[in-house]
């Protein structure tokens, strides 16, 4: 993907879809909930139940770090943005699925340490190239 972003081919791709499976919450473990979805190892596929297979551009399991999600799914878009292409990242899912945590966590206490949330990570390369944006965002 990095090659796609740098070569300008990223502009030919309209939409990329990534799925991230969150781990069970502590209360779900206590209530003996079971995991019903898993990532197929070394693929971008997810199995729901025992036999429903779905394919995506990226699939991240419950142990995936914020940095892994950023490096694979967001950084190529930031690089493409710096090359003059449009890019959007948004999270979609039901309440409690991890959208806010993945994208930005608590917006009341910035900046977040690198690797913690996607929004602060994507801002860093933009501020390096366009430092005057940093004063506008504060």
C-alpha positions in Angstrom: 0.0 0.0 0.0 2.8 2.4 0.7 3.9 1.9 -2.9 0.3 2.7 -4.0 0.2 5.9 -2.0 3.6 7.2 -3.3 2.9 6.3 -6.9 -0.3 8.2 -7.0 -2.3 5.0 -7.6 -4.1 5.5 -4.3 -6.3 8.0 -6.1 -7.7 5.2 -8.3 -9.1 3.4 -5.2 -12.4 4.9 -4.2 -13.1 3.1 -0.9 -11.1 0.8 1.3 -12.8 -1.0 4.1 -11.1 -2.2 7.3 -12.7 -4.2 10.1 -11.4 -4.3 13.7 -12.6 -6.8 16.2 -12.4 -5.6 19.7 -11.7 -8.0 22.6 -14.4 -9.0 25.0 -15.0 -6.4 27.7 -14.4 -7.5 31.3 -18.1 -7.6 32.0 -18.6 -9.7 28.9 -16.0 -12.2 30.2 -17.7 -12.3 33.6 -21.0 -13.0 32.0 -19.4 -15.8 30.0 -20.0 -14.3 26.6 -18.2 -16.1 23.7 -16.3 -14.7 20.8 -18.3 -15.2 17.6 -16.0 -13.5 15.1 -12.4 -14.0 14.3 -9.8 -12.9 11.7 -8.5 -15.6 9.4 -4.7 -15.7 10.1 -2.5 -13.9 7.5 -5.5 -12.6 5.6 -8.0 -9.7 5.4 -10.9 -12.1 6.0 -13.2 -12.5 9.0 -15.2 -15.6 9.9 -18.6 -15.0 11.7 -19.8 -18.0 13.6 -18.3 -21.2 12.1 -18.9 -20.7 8.4 -19.7 -17.1 7.3 -16.6 -15.7 5.6 -16.2 -12.0 4.8 -13.4 -10.2 2.9 -12.1 -6.7 3.6 -9.0 -4.6 2.6 -7.8 -4.9 6.2 -8.8 -7.1 9.1 -7.5 -6.5 12.6 -8.1 -8.9 15.4 -8.6 -8.1 19.1 -4.8 -8.0 19.8 -4.1 -5.5 17.0 -2.4 -2.3 18.4 -3.5 1.2 17.5 -0.1 1.6 15.8 -0.7 -1.5 13.6 -4.1 -0.1 12.5 -2.6 3.3 11.8 0.4 2.0 9.9 -1.7 -0.3 7.7 -4.9 1.6 7.3 -4.4 5.3 7.9 -0.8 6.3 7.1 -1.1 5.4 3.4 -4.1 7.8 3.3 -2.1 10.6 5.0 0.7 10.1 2.6 -1.8 10.2 -0.3 -3.3 13.4 1.2 0.2 15.0 1.2 0.5 14.1 -2.5 -2.7 16.1 -3.2 -5.4 13.4 -3.1 -8.5 13.6 -0.9 -8.8 11.1 2.0 -11.3 10.4 4.7 -11.2 8.0 7.7 -14.3 7.3 9.6 -15.5 4.7 12.0 -18.9 3.0 11.8 -20.5 0.5 14.1 -22.9 0.0 16.9 -22.7 1.6 20.3 -19.8 0.1 22.4 -18.0 -1.3 19.4 -14.8 0.8 19.9 -15.2 3.6 17.4 -14.3 6.5 19.8 -11.4 4.6 21.3 -10.0 3.8 17.9 -10.4 7.2 16.3 -9.6 9.5 19.2 -10.3 8.3 22.6 -11.2 11.1 25.0 -10.8 14.4 23.1 -10.5 16.3 26.4 -6.9 15.4 27.1 -4.7 16.0 24.1 -2.0 15.2 23.0 -2.2 11.4 23.3 1.1 9.4 23.3 2.1 8.2 19.9 0.4 4.9 19.0 -2.5 5.4 21.3 -5.2 6.8 19.0 -5.5 7.4 15.2 -6.5 11.0 15.1 -3.5 12.4 16.9 -1.2 10.1 14.9 -2.5 11.3 11.5 -2.0 14.9 12.6 1.7 14.6 13.3 2.9 14.1 9.6 0.6 16.9 8.5 2.1 19.3 11.0 5.6 18.4 10.0 4.9 19.4 6.4 2.5 22.3 7.2 3.6 23.6 10.6 1.2 26.6 10.3 -1.7 24.2 10.6 -0.7 23.4 14.2 -1.3 27.0 15.3 -4.7 27.0 13.6 -5.8 23.7 15.3 -5.0 24.9 18.9 
